[in-house]
């Protein structure tokens, strides 16, 4: 949580605490940081991307998610 606050992360971050944690074993984490990019449907679309490669993939996935999002009706006043 401290790292999230310090860096102003706006995404989910998991810290397992020890190398023996079942989360690390289940997700095959071998080093820190390990980055998984998961799309809006829950599918892993990338792993261990950084910099411009990560930015490009996230931009693409956000655009894809926005295309498939249900249109929101405007909120009407009283």
JOWO-V409685 format. One record per pair of residues at least 4 apart in sequence whose C-alpha atoms are under 7 Angstrom apart, sorted by sequence separation. I is the first residue (numbers start at 0). J is the second residue. If there is no record, write none. Layout:
i->I j->J
i->I j->J
This chain:
i->0 j->4
i->1 j->5
i->2 j->6
i->3 j->7
i->4 j->8
i->20 j->24
i->21 j->25
i->22 j->26
i->23 j->27
i->24 j->28
i->37 j->41
i->38 j->42
i->48 j->52
i->49 j->53
i->50 j->54
i->51 j->55
i->52 j->56
i->53 j->57
i->54 j->58
i->55 j->59
i->56 j->60
i->57 j->61
i->58 j->62
i->59 j->63
i->60 j->64
i->61 j->65
i->62 j->66
i->63 j->67
i->64 j->68
i->3 j->8
i->15 j->20
i->18 j->23
i->23 j->28
i->28 j->33
i->37 j->42
i->38 j->43
i->48 j->53
i->37 j->43
i->38 j->44
i->15 j->22
i->36 j->43
i->37 j->44
i->15 j->23
i->35 j->43
i->36 j->44
i->36 j->45
i->35 j->45
i->36 j->46
i->35 j->46
i->34 j->46
i->35 j->47
i->34 j->47
i->33 j->47
i->34 j->48
i->38 j->60
i->39 j->64
